């Protein structure tokens, strides 16, 4: 009985983690697609804010997957976006 409950608990943890990863992955992807679309229509700075949000989501996905190359590219792109927003608002 204890073994069956342990197996069920392990399966539940595995399924929950996969579902969270799936939601982060696809929500971030949709947000990035909307951000890129807004860039094509020159809707500034909303396009940048959505892209920052989508990149942050993909950073979380990279962290979940332990893919450091994915995390690094998201950090670099987010820094570039933030620099553009700061320049737009005259912060530097």
N, C-alpha and C positions, 0 to 999 in steps of 0.2 A: 504494500500500500504506500509506504513512504517513497519507494523508488518511483512509483507511478506519479505521485504528486511532484516529486523532484523533476521528473521528465517533463511533466506538463508545465511547471514553472519555467524550466529552461526554454521550452518551445515558445511560451508566452513572451519571455524577455527577447528572444531572437526575433519573433514576429513584430513586436513593438518597436525594436530598434530599426528593423527594415522599413517599417511604415513611417517612422520619423524621418529616416534618411530619404525615403521616396518623396515625402511631402516637402522637405527642404529642397531637394534636387529640382523637382518640377515647379514648385512655387517660385524659386529663384530664377529658373529658366524663363518662365512666363514674364516675370518682372523685367528681366533683361531684354526680352523681345519687345516688350512695350517701351522700354527706355530707348532701344535702338530705333524703333519706329518713330518715337517722338523726336529723336535726333534727325531722322530723315526729313521731318516736317519742321525742323528748327524751332521746337517748343522748348525754349531754354528759360530757366534752369531746371524745370521739372524733369527733363530727360536725364540730367546728371544725377539728380536726387534718386530717381528710380534705379539708375545704373549702380549707384553706390549701394543701395539696398540689395539689389540682386547680387552684386559682387560679395557683399557681406554674407549673404545666404550661401553662396558657393564656397566662401572661406570656411563656413561651418561644415559644409559637406566634405570639403577636403580634410578638415580636422577629424570628422567621423570616420573617413576612409583611410586616415593616416597617409594622405598623399601630399607630401610637402611641396612638390612642384605646383600643384593646384593652389595650395595656400599662398605660396610666394607670389604667383602671378596675380591673384586676387588682391593681395596687399599692395602690390606695385600699381595696379590699375586704379585702385581706390585712392591711393595717395595722389595720383595724377588728377583724378576727378576732383578731389578736395582742393588741390592747388588751383584748379580752374575756377571753382566756386569762390575761393578766397580772393582770387584776382577779380572776379566779376563784382564782388561786393566791396572791393577796394581795401581789403585787409592787408595787402602788401603790394 
